[in-house]
Amino acid sequence: MILFAAIPGRVLSQDTVTARLNTRVFFLGVNPETLRRDADFIPLNRVAWIDSFLSADPHLQGAVVHIRARPQPVTQQWAFPGPGLLYKFSGGIPKKFFLDGYRIRSTKADDHVSFMYLPDSERQNFSVTCTVDRVTLSEFSFCVVTANYPLDANLFVQARIYQPEKYEDLSVAFREISERIRNVAYCLDVTDLASSAVERSSILGKECSSKMNS
């Protein structure tokens, strides 16, 4: 059995410090049973060493990041004639909520408080939902970026972003966030140890690699 020296002074077995979601196994460095989680998701911010990396990233600072499983591929909610029954209105949306390079839909035809953004590109690998601040009615109170996970179609990675107006360009920031959170999941994925090292992200850098292979 492969051992991980995830905590100084302690050697824990792989089974003790990993969590399985569907077909993939993710390294956490702590017992997943201590994280107060449901079986279908991994709350990454509750793992101290992972949270420190997320907090150090300007795009993910203050974000709540999860890896989740669902019964069907997340891409189904983005496909034609989607995106689903909830975000089914595309007309009458104020121009101030439009973003370059994205299609936008709202939950209601006459009450624009929640939107879904989908990239214009043919390759659909992430979406964004944003909720309008009910006080200002012009800014978002928070947005949720959902990125697919190519190694398992029934998994996805999510980042809840508070005060998204802090980003200079939301259209660019959302794309970068989707790539970052997907790469974090790649980095933690130890299902195939021999091959996964090639996939690991530079976001968590050498520290991530050392924790995976120690």
Secondary structure by P-SEA (a helix, b strand, c coil): cccccccccccccccccccccccbbbbccccccccccccccccccccaaaaaaaaaccccccbbbbbbcccccccccccccccccccccccccccccccccbbbbbccccccccbbbbbccccccbbbbbbccccccccccbbbbbbbbcccccbbbbbbbccccccccaaaaaaaaaaaaaaaaaaacccccccccccccccccaaaaaaacc
